[in-house]
Amino acid sequence: MSLANKLLHTRYRVNDLERTVRFYREVLGLVELRRHKSPRGSELAFLKAPESEELIEICSFPNSGPVQVQTDLTHLAFEVDSLEAFGQHLAKLGLKYSDDPTTSSAGTVFAFIDAPEGYEIELIQKSGVTAGAS
């Protein structure tokens, strides 16, 4: 018997549910699957990346006070085909990387953008794609 079988979702609490959901849909291309209100009054939106099973739960619960995200506390990481192409997509939206593409010692290329509320999003270029190639 295994104790935990599968990661189902990760929750991020936010101050502005609509702004955050719009960011994940428009900037990252996530799909909003459903929304509902929890028994305690939280507004919940569930999103999913097209090729993932795990969900992201965005939660607004003003009764628990304002969200204050600590620097470098947590982040979500998403695979992208090309960081150059993603950077062009960001520019069209009037956005840019908070940390430009960097190649690790293992050859992985990654970059960061800032999501609403101060959460970081890491973007990792698919392996086998040359940095700067689109």
C-alpha positions as a printed Julia matrix, in Angstrom:
134×3 Matrix{Float64}:
   0.0    0.0     0.0
   1.36   3.4    -0.9
   0.47   6.32    1.33
   0.18   9.08   -1.29
  -0.53   7.96   -4.83
  -0.67  11.09   -6.91
  -0.25  14.86   -6.71
  -3.66  16.32   -7.54
  -3.24  20.08   -7.17
  -1.24  22.9    -5.66
  -3.02  25.88   -4.12
  -1.95  29.49   -4.22
  -4.0   32.03   -2.27
  -4.3   35.44   -3.91
  -5.87  38.83   -3.3
  -7.28  39.29   -6.81
  -8.71  36.07   -8.23
  -9.75  37.5   -11.61
  -6.39  39.17  -12.31
  -4.47  36.03  -11.38
  -6.65  33.65  -13.4
  -6.4   35.99  -16.41
  -2.58  35.96  -16.08
  -2.41  32.16  -16.03
  -4.77  31.9   -19.01
  -3.34  34.68  -21.2
   0.36  34.54  -20.35
   0.85  30.81  -19.75
  -2.01  29.34  -21.79
  -3.52  27.39  -18.92
  -7.12  26.22  -19.18
  -9.63  27.08  -16.48
 -11.51  23.86  -15.68
 -13.93  24.96  -12.99
 -14.78  27.42  -10.25
 -16.71  27.09   -7.05
 -17.1   28.44   -3.56
 -15.84  26.26   -0.71
 -17.98  25.58    2.38
 -15.92  28.14    4.33
 -16.43  30.83    1.68
 -13.22  30.69   -0.39
 -13.57  31.43   -4.1
 -11.66  28.71   -5.99
 -10.56  28.44   -9.62
  -8.85  25.31  -10.94
  -6.45  25.59  -13.88
  -4.43  23.08  -15.86
  -1.53  23.17  -18.31
  -2.49  21.39  -21.56
  -0.03  18.5   -21.14
  -0.27  18.05  -17.35
  -2.58  16.13  -15.08
  -1.93  18.19  -11.95
  -4.07  21.25  -11.3
  -3.35  24.66   -9.86
  -5.99  25.89   -7.43
  -6.19  29.66   -7.2
  -7.94  30.68   -3.99
  -9.35  34.0    -2.86
 -10.29  34.14    0.82
 -10.38  37.77    1.97
 -11.51  36.78    5.49
  -8.02  35.4     6.18
  -6.33  38.76    5.52
  -4.24  40.05    2.63
  -1.76  37.8     0.85
   1.88  38.79    1.31
   4.16  36.47   -0.64
   7.69  36.23    0.72
  10.54  36.59   -1.74
  11.81  33.26   -3.09
   9.37  31.26   -0.95
   7.81  29.13   -3.69
   7.37  28.92   -7.44
   5.71  26.88  -10.14
   7.78  25.54  -13.04
   6.48  25.0   -16.56
   8.13  23.47  -19.61
   8.12  25.61  -22.76
   9.24  24.77  -26.28
  11.44  27.85  -26.67
  12.36  30.61  -24.23
  13.05  32.92  -27.17
   9.56  32.4   -28.56
   8.06  32.75  -25.07
   9.98  36.01  -24.6
   8.43  37.31  -27.83
   4.98  36.31  -26.53
   5.69  38.21  -23.3
   6.78  41.32  -25.24
   3.49  41.32  -27.16
   1.71  41.41  -23.8
   3.96  44.23  -22.53
   5.78  41.89  -20.15
   9.34  40.64  -19.82
  11.37  38.07  -17.94
  12.2   38.98  -14.34
  15.32  36.79  -14.73
  16.51  36.34  -18.31
  17.25  32.89  -19.73
  20.19  31.19  -18.05
  21.88  27.9   -18.86
  22.66  25.69  -15.87
  25.85  23.64  -15.56
  23.78  20.61  -16.62
  22.69  22.41  -19.81
  19.1   23.19  -18.79
  17.91  26.61  -19.94
  15.49  28.42  -17.64
  14.04  31.86  -16.98
  11.57  33.45  -14.55
   8.56  35.73  -14.78
   6.62  37.33  -11.97
   2.99  36.39  -11.57
   0.44  38.59   -9.83
   0.69  38.66   -6.04
   4.49  38.19   -6.19
   4.64  34.48   -6.99
   7.46  33.45   -9.33
   7.0   31.28  -12.4
   9.97  29.32  -13.71
  10.02  28.48  -17.41
  12.23  25.61  -18.51
  13.06  25.14  -22.15
  12.51  21.67  -23.51
  15.77  19.75  -23.72
  17.3   19.51  -27.15
  16.31  23.07  -28.1
  19.22  25.46  -28.55
  18.95  28.67  -26.52
  18.06  31.51  -28.86
  16.47  29.19  -31.4
  12.75  29.49  -31.99
